[in-house]
Amino acid sequence: MALSYKARRRWSLFMLLVALPVYIVLMVFVISLFDRPPFWVELLIYVGSGVIWAFPLKAVFKGVGQADPDGPQDPLA
């Protein structure tokens, strides 16, 4: 079942304001449990964890910045 435009907007706002900061804190905590790796390994971990969160949420964010496809087509109407 596909999410409506309004539901995707709400979920994307929730993800950016609540879930993403929680994910960041969680990742910093998990990484701090281990000894500090070499710089390039640490860089790969942070870049990877900074990008990987977006892949499962791609469907939620897709088209959110565009006009509502179910709304009025003429912005002056």
C-alpha positions in Angstrom: 0.0 0.0 0.0 1.4 3.3 -1.1 1.4 6.3 1.3 -0.6 9.4 0.4 1.2 12.6 -0.3 0.0 14.1 3.0 1.2 11.0 4.9 4.6 11.1 3.2 5.0 14.7 4.2 4.2 14.0 7.8 6.4 10.9 8.0 9.3 12.8 6.3 9.0 15.6 8.9 8.9 13.1 11.7 12.0 11.4 10.3 14.0 14.6 10.0 13.0 16.1 13.3 12.8 13.0 15.6 14.2 9.8 14.1 17.3 11.2 12.5 18.7 12.9 15.6 17.9 9.7 17.6 19.8 7.7 14.9 22.8 10.1 15.1 23.0 9.8 18.9 22.7 6.0 18.7 25.4 5.7 16.1 27.8 8.0 18.1 27.1 5.8 21.2 27.7 2.5 19.3 30.9 3.8 17.7 32.1 5.1 21.1 31.9 1.6 22.5 34.9 0.5 20.4 38.5 1.6 20.5 39.2 4.4 18.1 40.1 2.9 14.7 42.5 4.4 12.2 41.3 7.7 10.7 40.3 6.3 7.3 38.3 3.5 8.9 36.6 5.9 11.2 35.8 8.2 8.2 34.3 5.2 6.3 32.1 4.3 9.3 30.8 7.9 9.7 30.2 8.4 6.0 28.6 5.0 5.7 26.3 5.5 8.7 25.5 9.0 7.5 24.3 7.8 4.1 22.8 4.4 4.9 19.8 5.8 6.8 18.4 7.4 3.7 18.1 4.2 1.6 15.2 2.6 3.5 13.4 6.0 3.7 13.7 6.9 0.0 10.1 6.1 -0.7 8.9 8.4 2.1 11.0 11.4 0.9 10.3 10.9 -2.8 8.3 13.8 -4.3 7.6 15.5 -0.9 9.2 18.8 -2.1 6.9 19.0 -5.1 3.3 20.2 -5.3 0.5 17.8 -4.1 -0.4 15.6 -7.1 -3.9 15.2 -5.8 -4.4 18.9 -5.0 -5.6 21.7 -7.4 -3.4 21.9 -10.5 -3.8 25.7 -10.9 -2.1 27.5 -8.0 -4.4 30.5 -8.6 -7.6 28.5 -8.3 
